[in-house]
């Protein structure tokens, strides 16, 4: 992480000088999702429900991937998974 | 020196004076919800819009909270924005006032100062604006309808100044100013337009790495008012404080410029001193009360009493250092104010004046007089009594009763 700006250097009113792509929020999480690959049916419901867009369909792998740099550990994916393939762990 | 421009005298009440000034300031958006005693302002403005006399977009909202939200959004697009409110309406805006100042949106708002419920009261006092003291808005209190007109015009320049970029409240005492007809010298549309100019924008660095004017533009998107966590929130609040400090220097400059054009000035724009140079006893007050105090000062001076007045025109930013200079040689000071800080051992203005005077070499006695709540009249006899009290304090060399009430049935 770059050095944080002083009040004189920061843009007024909190205008974002960084893109959300470079602002990693993954370290906010307490719980992380763990997937049982055997149970997963690749229905992709988790990718739709993830409020952070942190679950990606990787066509080259033919599988999903969790982006842990942005997953905040909310557990919605685990809650919505019809196959109960995702569990949240500390 | 430039010569004073030609002006036309019109019979206007304070609310109409606000509306006329707003009309002449080429305001792009007005979003408002009517409330007594501010109603005439928005009625008049909607009339201008309906008659096609202005280009302004008038947004009727379902509440004052929404009105301020609309003002903030319009201001974010680069528009010049105005609204008006009072009392309960201002209180309902409370949350949005902080968002507006925090987003550094230079919205101008007239407040026809009115008491807060309960009991219900539609009349004048300063409880409404004083409750918003810490909302990050600049606050100007006016003495008469002429000053109301002049202050609204100056307010846009103050708010939009690149060193400030803060919203401004122009306060006019409910009914005493809002509904009382006075002769008001008005400037031509061109003179006002020339004075206020077009809105200025600071430049900001966006997430795309561009340096662009601080306004919403699809070509250069930016995020305004995002989340700022413990690692940044504090820095943005410090920026707002700096803007307030800058305003202490800029408000007198704008006032000087306005005085050159109009021939009118209100002290240095922050404080107005009246017969204060050699005064031994002085009253500090805000708003229309000052008019009555001046009459009493004139009478007392004729009788040989060294009485003076210090009117605080700009309550935020609070000109503390200038107050020390102005009251440094006075022996006893009475702070008269039209709002209470329940349980606070006096009102908010009293606290700050007394706090400022801690730095004076020879600290004067400072007492507080709460008066005029809920529109109760304060007359010259009562003000004369305040000066007599101050003389008694000097003679006795002590204060009995720090906080007193004027015109209250005991």
Interface residues (C-beta under 8 A of the other chain):
Chain A: X4 X5 X6 X7 X10 X11 X12 X13 X14 X15 X16 X17 X18 X19 X20
Chain B: X102 X103 X104 X165 X202 X204 X205 X206 X207 X208 X214 X222 X223 X224 X225 X226 X228 X231 X232 X234 X235 X236 X238 X239 X242
